[in-house]
Amino acid sequence: MNMWLAALLSILSGTLLTLGFPGLNVSLLAWFALVPLFVAVQGRSTRQTLVLGFICGLVHYLTALYWIRYVVHYYGGLPLLLAVLVLLLLCCYLAVYPALFALAAHRLEHRPWLWILGLPAVWVTLEWIRAHLLTGFPWANLGYTQTAFPRLIQIADVTGVYGISWLVVLGNTAMVAFVRRRSRIGLGIFGICLVVTVLYGSWRLGAVEDLQRHVAPWTVAVAQGNIDQAHKWDPLYQQETLSRYRQLSLDAVRHNPSPDLIVWPETAVPFFYGREPRLTGQLHEIIAELGVPVLFGSPSAKVIDGEPRLLNSAYLVDPAGRVRADYAKQHLVPFGEYVPYQRVLFFVHKLVEAAGNFAAGTDRSPMKIDDHEIGMLICYEAIFPYLARRAVDEGATCLVNITNDAWFGQSSAPHQHKDMASWRAIEFRVPLIRCANTGISAIFDATGKPLGTIPLGERGYLVASVHPLKVETFYRRWGDLFAWLCVLTALCVLCAAPVGRTRIRHGAAKG
């Protein structure tokens, strides 16, 4: 096979990987998406393998994260060419991980068992590194392609999303091993793992649903204002914004049953709450009229080391106008809310007009309302399991994710974001309330089942009854233990690989 054909196979793998995510959302393609890449790298040199893996990763991330160009160009103010360059640079970095995975496949190709069982561990290891290195970016982990299969993904309360990533890669390696060597054992192991996972999921679904039936319901509402990002901070639209959320919330409280809490999105309040008396007073009047506590997002500010800094905050305010609790976002968006590594990237603030000077919050305490405790996740904090785990450890029995996905337009990003957030409900067996400015707003029960959604780009409200649970899942107690075991396995497998290849060469020489 010439290198051009191998490159086409790598491109095919990258495309198939993306097709499993929201968009076309053909989840089953993920189970053999890596097969063309495995065929492409067979028998190649180390350099060629790295290039082919890099091509696969670059195609995958360019097609999965294409919406970043729209964000930094349309809202960030960067020229189109520079916006494309930003997207390309990010995807080049992310493509390094599939390149290293391809190199591992190349290194293990003469050790069938290490290849079948070791490569899934290598993939998870690389996903875990990507989730933590350089502030972390665990977007589009392979396991998320299977969100549509509830019985399959319930094992996330043990392994997190990494367990499903491992299983999907195992399906790919077992399939290739069968075609190459007619080895049915690999397929048998995969089949057993798949059946066990589904059986566990079926049992867990029933068990959690039974637990929920024994917990008193708590009725919550979300209001999706669908405020155009181009008008969001225009002072001329402040009254329109407040009026819109007032009407949506009044419609919600007239619902039967009426909600005990109303949630508005991230920065739903387009002013500095508490610092602008007239608008703050109007907001308090709205909440008093509703007669229900409202949890909303608002910018705030404080002085740190003599310098004024912005905070991306959430406030829980009762009908008497009292702030019952507040939370400031703790995992900020790099280059969107702050510039990381400023000593090295001292020039970046000149390029990225939208990069703010935000400070991270430090208070981990859940918000308390009646007998319930809420763990807050603002914007893309919902894609970081450690933040949800920390909130649940602090006593949260319900997670609330407020976000403003208007930045993404009508792209696949809001769908991807929503799918990833839903896994936090499964991992920690708590309901998750997701309220987005332009969508997709949803309320999930402790099995990750959506109790209702508001589509992307629509104005509306949603009322549903959830059942806050206090369940100590394996994943809550031990975190990414499964991922750490994969890291250990990958190290052992890769260290053993050169020894195996040497033995094969020696054996061939004697023959």
C-alpha positions in Angstrom: 0.0 0.0 0.0 1.5 3.4 -1.0 1.6 6.3 1.4 -1.2 8.2 -0.4 -3.7 5.4 0.0 -2.6 5.1 3.7 -3.2 8.8 4.2 -6.7 8.4 2.7 -7.4 5.6 5.2 -6.2 7.9 8.0 -8.6 10.6 6.8 -11.4 8.1 6.7 -10.7 7.2 10.3 -10.7 10.8 11.4 -14.0 11.4 9.6 -15.6 8.3 11.1 -14.6 9.3 14.6 -16.3 12.7 14.2 -19.5 11.1 12.7 -20.1 9.4 16.0 -20.7 12.7 17.7 -23.7 15.0 17.5 -24.2 16.2 13.9 -25.0 13.1 12.0 -24.7 11.3 15.3 -24.1 7.8 13.9 -22.9 6.4 17.2 -22.2 2.9 15.8 -19.5 4.2 13.5 -17.2 4.6 16.5 -17.0 0.9 17.0 -14.9 0.5 13.8 -13.7 4.1 13.2 -10.1 3.2 14.1 -9.9 0.2 11.7 -8.8 2.2 8.6 -6.0 3.8 10.7 -4.9 0.4 11.9 -4.7 -0.8 8.3 -2.9 2.3 7.3 -0.1 2.1 9.8 0.6 -1.7 9.4 4.2 -2.2 8.5 5.1 1.5 8.3 8.1 3.2 9.7 7.9 5.1 12.9 7.9 8.5 11.1 5.2 7.4 8.7 3.1 6.0 11.5 3.3 9.3 13.4 2.3 11.2 10.3 -0.6 9.0 9.6 -1.8 9.2 13.2 -1.5 12.9 13.1 -3.5 13.2 9.9 -6.3 11.1 11.5 -6.3 13.3 14.6 -6.2 16.5 12.6 -9.1 15.6 10.4 -11.1 14.4 13.4 -10.6 17.5 15.5 -11.0 19.9 12.6 -14.4 18.4 11.7 -15.5 18.0 15.4 -14.3 21.5 16.6 -14.9 23.5 13.4 -17.2 25.8 15.4 -14.2 27.4 17.2 -13.4 29.4 14.1 -16.9 30.9 14.3 -16.5 31.8 17.9 -13.1 33.6 17.6 -14.0 35.2 14.3 -17.6 36.4 14.8 -17.4 37.1 18.6 -13.7 37.3 19.3 -13.1 39.9 16.5 -10.2 38.0 14.9 -9.8 38.3 11.1 -11.1 35.1 9.4 -7.6 34.0 8.4 -6.3 34.4 11.9 -9.4 32.6 13.3 -8.7 29.7 11.0 -5.1 29.7 12.2 -6.2 29.5 15.8 -8.4 26.5 15.1 -5.6 24.9 13.1 -3.1 25.3 15.9 -5.4 23.9 18.5 -6.2 20.9 16.3 -2.5 20.3 15.6 -1.9 20.1 19.3 -4.9 17.7 19.8 -3.8 15.6 16.8 -0.6 14.7 18.7 -2.6 12.3 20.8 -3.9 10.1 18.0 -0.4 10.3 16.5 1.0 8.8 19.7 -1.8 6.2 19.7 -0.9 5.2 16.2 2.7 4.9 17.3 1.6 2.5 20.1 -0.3 0.4 17.6 2.8 0.3 15.4 5.0 -0.7 18.3 2.6 -3.5 19.5 1.6 -4.9 16.0 3.8 -8.0 16.5 2.3 -8.8 19.9 -1.3 -9.7 19.2 -2.5 -9.9 22.8 -0.8 -6.8 23.9 -2.2 -5.1 20.8 -5.8 -6.2 21.5 -5.9 -5.4 25.2 -3.1 -2.8 25.5 -4.3 -0.3 22.9 -7.6 0.4 24.7 -5.6 1.3 27.8 -3.2 3.5 25.7 -6.2 5.4 24.3 -7.7 6.0 27.7 -4.3 7.1 29.0 -4.0 9.7 26.2 -7.6 10.9 26.9 -6.8 11.3 30.5 -3.6 13.3 29.8 -5.5 15.5 27.4 -8.1 16.2 30.1 -5.5 17.5 32.5 -2.5 18.9 30.5 -2.4 22.6 29.8 -5.5 23.4 31.8 -7.3 20.3 30.3 -9.6 19.9 27.4 -11.7 16.7 27.7 -14.0 17.6 24.9 -15.1 14.8 22.5 -13.8 11.8 24.4 -14.6 8.7 22.4 -17.0 7.3 25.0 -19.4 10.3 24.6 -20.3 8.9 21.1 -22.4 6.3 22.9 -24.6 8.8 24.9 -27.7 7.5 22.9 -27.5 4.0 24.6 -28.5 4.4 28.2 -28.0 0.7 29.2 -24.4 0.8 27.9 -23.3 4.0 29.6 -24.6 3.4 33.1 -21.2 1.9 34.0 -20.0 5.5 34.1 -20.8 5.5 37.8 -17.8 3.1 38.1 -15.4 4.1 35.3 -16.5 7.5 34.2 -16.6 8.1 30.4 -13.2 6.4 30.2 -14.7 2.9 30.6 -16.8 3.4 27.4 -13.9 4.8 25.5 -11.9 1.7 26.5 -14.7 -0.6 25.4 -15.1 1.1 22.0 -11.4 0.9 21.3 -11.5 -2.8 22.4 -14.2 -3.4 19.8 -11.9 -1.9 17.1 -8.8 -3.9 18.1 -10.7 -7.2 18.4 -12.3 -6.7 15.0 -8.9 -6.1 13.3 -7.3 -9.0 15.1 -10.0 -11.3 13.9 -9.6 -10.1 10.3 -5.8 -10.4 10.3 -5.3 -13.6 12.3 -8.8 -15.1 12.4 -8.5 -14.9 16.2 -11.9 -15.4 17.7 -10.7 -15.0 21.3 -10.3 -11.3 21.0 -13.9 -11.0 19.7 -15.0 -13.3 22.5 -13.4 -11.1 25.2 -15.0 -8.0 23.6 -18.3 -9.7 23.5 -18.1 -10.7 27.2 -17.1 -7.1 28.2 -20.0 -5.7 26.1 -22.6 -8.1 27.6 -21.4 -7.5 31.1 -21.5 -3.7 30.6 -25.0 -3.8 29.2 -26.2 -6.2 31.9 -24.7 -3.9 34.6 -26.4 -1.0 32.9 -29.8 -2.7 32.9 -29.5 -3.6 36.5 -28.3 -0.2 37.5 -31.1 1.6 35.6 -33.7 -0.4 37.5 -32.0 0.1 40.9 -31.6 3.9 40.5 -35.2 4.3 39.2 -36.4 2.4 42.2 -34.4 4.6 44.5 -35.9 7.7 42.9 -39.4 6.4 43.5 -38.7 6.5 47.2 -37.4 10.1 47.3 -39.8 13.1 47.5 -39.9 15.0 44.2 -38.5 18.4 43.9 -40.0 20.5 41.0 -37.6 22.8 39.1 -38.0 25.0 36.1 -35.5 26.4 33.6 -36.1 29.5 31.4 -34.4 29.7 28.0 -34.5 33.3 26.9 -32.7 32.8 23.5 -31.0 36.2 23.7 -28.9 37.1 20.7 -25.3 37.3 21.7 -24.8 40.4 19.6 -27.5 42.2 21.7 -26.8 40.6 25.0 -24.6 43.4 26.5 -26.3 46.3 24.7 -27.8 48.6 27.4 -30.7 49.2 25.0 -31.7 45.5 25.4 -31.5 45.3 29.2 -35.2 45.9 29.8 -36.1 43.5 27.0 -33.9 40.8 28.5 -35.5 41.2 32.0 -39.0 41.3 30.5 -38.4 38.2 28.6 -37.2 36.2 31.6 -40.0 37.6 33.7 -42.6 36.4 31.3 -41.0 32.9 30.8 -40.8 32.5 34.6 -44.4 33.6 35.2 -45.5 31.0 32.6 -43.4 28.4 34.6 -44.9 29.3 38.0 -48.4 28.9 36.5 -47.5 25.3 35.6 -49.0 22.4 37.6 -47.1 21.5 39.6 -45.5 24.9 40.2 -41.7 24.9 40.6 -39.8 25.3 43.9 -36.9 26.8 42.0 -36.4 28.7 38.7 -33.1 28.6 36.9 -31.9 31.2 34.4 -28.8 30.8 32.2 -25.2 31.9 32.6 -25.0 35.8 32.6 -28.8 35.9 32.1 -28.7 39.2 34.0 -26.9 41.6 31.6 -25.5 43.9 34.3 -23.4 43.7 37.5 -25.9 42.3 40.0 -25.9 44.2 43.3 -23.8 47.1 41.9 -26.4 48.7 39.7 -29.2 49.7 42.1 -32.0 50.4 39.5 -31.6 47.2 37.6 -31.0 45.1 40.7 -34.2 46.6 42.2 -36.2 45.6 39.1 -34.8 42.1 39.3 -35.8 41.8 42.9 -39.3 43.0 42.0 -39.6 40.2 39.4 -38.4 37.5 41.8 -40.9 38.8 44.5 -43.7 38.7 41.8 -42.8 35.1 41.0 -42.7 34.1 44.7 -40.1 31.5 44.0 -36.3 31.6 44.4 -34.4 32.2 41.2 -30.9 31.0 40.4 -29.3 33.2 37.7 -25.9 34.0 36.2 -24.4 37.5 36.4 -21.0 39.1 36.0 -19.5 40.4 39.2 -16.2 42.0 40.2 -13.8 42.2 43.1 -10.4 43.7 43.8 -7.5 41.2 43.9 -4.0 42.4 44.8 -5.1 45.9 44.1 -6.5 45.1 40.7 -10.2 44.9 39.7 -11.0 41.5 38.4 -14.1 40.1 36.8 -15.9 37.0 38.1 -18.4 34.8 36.2 -20.9 34.3 39.0 -24.2 32.6 39.9 -26.6 33.9 42.5 -29.5 32.3 44.4 -32.0 35.0 45.4 -35.2 34.4 47.3 -38.5 36.3 46.9 -37.5 38.7 49.7 -34.5 39.8 47.7 -32.0 38.0 49.9 -29.0 36.4 48.4 -29.1 32.9 49.8 -25.9 31.7 48.1 -23.5 32.6 45.4 -20.8 30.9 43.4 -18.0 32.1 41.1 -16.8 30.0 38.2 -13.6 28.1 39.1 -12.4 26.5 35.9 -12.1 29.4 33.5 -12.0 29.2 29.7 -8.5 29.7 28.5 -8.2 32.6 26.0 -11.9 33.4 26.5 -11.9 34.4 30.2 -8.2 34.6 30.8 -4.9 34.1 29.0 -2.9 31.2 30.5 0.9 31.2 30.9 1.0 34.9 30.4 4.8 35.1 30.9 5.2 32.9 27.8 2.2 34.0 25.9 2.7 37.7 26.6 1.6 38.6 23.1 -1.7 36.7 23.0 -3.8 39.4 24.6 -3.0 41.6 21.7 -4.5 39.0 19.3 -7.5 37.8 21.3 -9.7 40.8 21.8 -12.4 38.8 23.7 -10.0 37.4 26.3 -11.1 38.9 29.5 -9.3 39.4 32.8 -11.4 37.0 34.9 -10.5 35.6 38.2 -11.4 32.1 39.4 -13.7 31.5 42.3 -12.6 29.5 45.3 -15.7 28.7 47.4 -16.7 25.1 46.8 -19.7 25.1 49.1 -23.0 24.0 47.5 -25.9 26.3 47.4 -28.6 25.5 50.0 -32.3 25.9 49.4 -34.8 24.3 51.8 -33.6 20.7 52.3 -31.6 20.6 49.0 -28.0 21.4 48.2 -27.0 22.4 44.7 -23.6 21.9 43.1 -23.0 24.6 40.6 -21.2 24.2 37.2 -20.9 27.2 35.0 -20.5 26.9 31.2 -17.9 24.2 30.3 -17.2 23.3 33.9 -19.8 20.6 33.2 -17.3 18.7 31.0 -14.9 18.3 34.0 -16.0 15.4 36.2 -13.7 16.4 39.0 -15.7 19.6 39.6 -19.0 17.7 39.8 -17.3 15.1 42.1 -16.0 17.9 44.4 -19.5 19.4 44.6 -21.1 16.0 45.5 -18.4 15.4 48.1 -19.3 18.7 49.6 -22.9 17.5 50.0 -24.7 18.4 46.7 -27.7 16.3 45.9 -28.4 18.0 42.7 -26.2 19.6 40.0 -27.1 22.8 38.1 -25.2 23.7 34.9 -25.9 27.2 33.6 -24.3 28.1 30.3 -24.4 30.5 27.4 -23.9 28.5 24.2 -24.9 31.4 22.0 -21.2 31.7 21.2 -21.5 28.5 19.2 -24.3 29.6 16.9 -26.3 26.8 15.2 -23.3 24.4 15.1 -22.9 21.0 16.7 -21.1 22.4 19.8 -24.3 22.9 21.9 -25.3 19.3 21.2 -21.9 18.0 22.1 -21.9 20.2 25.3 -25.3 19.0 26.4 -24.4 15.3 25.8 -21.2 15.6 27.9 -23.0 17.4 30.8 -25.6 14.6 31.0 -22.9 12.1 32.0 -22.3 13.9 35.3 -25.8 12.8 36.4 -24.9 9.2 35.7 -21.4 9.3 37.4 -22.7 10.7 40.7 -26.4 9.6 40.6 -27.8 13.0 41.1 -30.2 14.9 38.9 -28.7 17.6 36.6 -30.5 20.8 35.6 -29.1 22.4 32.5 -30.1 25.9 31.6 -28.7 27.5 28.4 -29.3 30.9 26.9 -30.0 29.7 23.4 -30.2 26.0 24.1 -30.0 23.2 24.6 -31.7 23.4 28.0 -32.6 20.1 29.7 -33.3 18.4 33.0 -31.8 14.9 33.6 -32.7 12.4 36.3 -30.0 10.4 38.1 -29.9 7.8 35.2 -29.0 10.5 32.7 -32.5 10.3 31.2 -33.8 13.7 29.9 -37.1 14.6 31.6 -37.5 17.3 29.0 -35.5 19.6 26.7 -35.9 23.0 25.0 -34.4 22.8 21.5 -31.5 25.0 20.2 -32.5 28.5 19.1 -35.9 28.6 20.7 -37.4 30.6 23.5 -39.3 28.7 26.2 -39.4 27.2 29.7 -39.4 23.7 31.1 -40.8 22.3 34.3 -39.9 18.9 35.7 -39.8 17.0 39.0 -36.5 15.5 40.0 -35.5 13.2 42.9 -32.3 14.3 44.6 -30.4 11.3 45.8 -27.6 10.6 48.2 -25.8 7.7 46.7 -22.1 7.1 47.0 -21.1 5.7 43.7 -17.8 4.0 43.0 -16.8 6.8 40.8 -17.6 9.4 43.4 -15.4 7.6 46.0 -12.5 6.6 43.8 -12.6 9.1 40.9 -10.6 8.2 37.9 -9.2 4.9 39.3 -10.1 3.1 36.1 -8.2 5.7 34.1 -5.2 5.3 36.4 -5.3 1.5 36.0 -5.2 2.1 32.2 -2.2 4.4 32.6 -0.4 1.6 34.6 -1.5 -1.0 32.0 -0.3 1.2 29.1 3.1 1.7 30.7 3.6 -2.0 31.3 2.4 -3.0 27.8 4.6 -0.4 26.0 7.6 -1.4 28.2 7.1 -5.1 27.3 6.7 -4.5 23.6 10.4 -4.0 22.6 11.3 -7.2 24.4 8.7 -9.1 22.5 9.9 -7.8 19.1 13.5 -8.6 19.9 12.5 -12.2 20.7 10.6 -12.5 17.4 13.7 -11.3 15.4 16.0 -13.6 17.3 13.6 -16.5 16.6 13.5 -15.7 12.9 17.3 -15.5 12.7 17.7 -19.0 14.3 15.2 -20.4 11.8 
